[in-house]
Amino acid sequence: MREVKNLEVKMELFRSGVPNWRLADRLGIKPQSLERKFRSEMSGKEKSRVVKAIHELSGQ
């Protein structure tokens, strides 16, 4: 069984209901670039930045 990269971030995004394109827009990147980011494990700093953006968009 293969390991899922960035599982915590993906689950947070799913739970929030924020569309991928809105998150990408908030991060200043294209949606395709966001998908590429999810393919390899992000650094702790990058994960924190993405999760913070998710929370801001979802109003948490």
C-alpha positions in Angstrom: 0.0 0.0 0.0 1.4 3.4 -0.9 1.8 6.3 1.5 -0.5 9.3 0.9 1.5 12.5 0.9 0.3 15.5 2.9 -2.6 13.6 4.3 -3.2 16.1 7.2 -3.4 19.0 4.8 -5.7 17.1 2.3 -8.0 16.1 5.2 -8.1 19.6 6.5 -9.0 20.9 3.0 -11.7 18.2 2.6 -13.3 19.0 6.1 -13.3 22.7 5.4 -15.2 22.4 2.1 -12.9 25.0 0.5 -12.4 24.3 -3.2 -8.9 23.6 -4.4 -9.0 26.6 -6.8 -9.9 29.0 -3.9 -7.0 27.7 -1.9 -4.6 28.0 -4.8 -5.8 31.6 -5.4 -5.2 32.5 -1.8 -1.7 31.1 -2.0 -1.0 33.0 -5.3 -0.6 29.9 -7.4 -2.5 28.1 -10.2 -4.7 25.1 -9.2 -2.4 22.8 -11.2 0.6 24.0 -9.1 -1.3 23.2 -5.9 -1.9 19.7 -7.2 1.8 19.3 -7.8 2.5 20.5 -4.3 0.4 17.7 -2.9 2.3 15.0 -4.8 5.4 15.3 -2.6 5.7 15.8 1.1 5.7 19.5 2.0 8.0 21.0 4.6 6.5 21.8 8.0 6.6 25.5 7.2 4.8 25.1 3.9 2.1 22.9 5.5 1.5 25.5 8.2 1.1 28.2 5.5 -1.4 26.1 3.6 -3.4 25.1 6.7 -3.5 28.7 7.8 -4.9 29.7 4.4 -7.5 26.9 4.6 -8.6 28.2 8.0 -8.8 31.8 6.8 -10.9 30.8 3.8 -13.3 28.6 5.8 -13.7 31.1 8.6 -12.2 28.9 11.3 
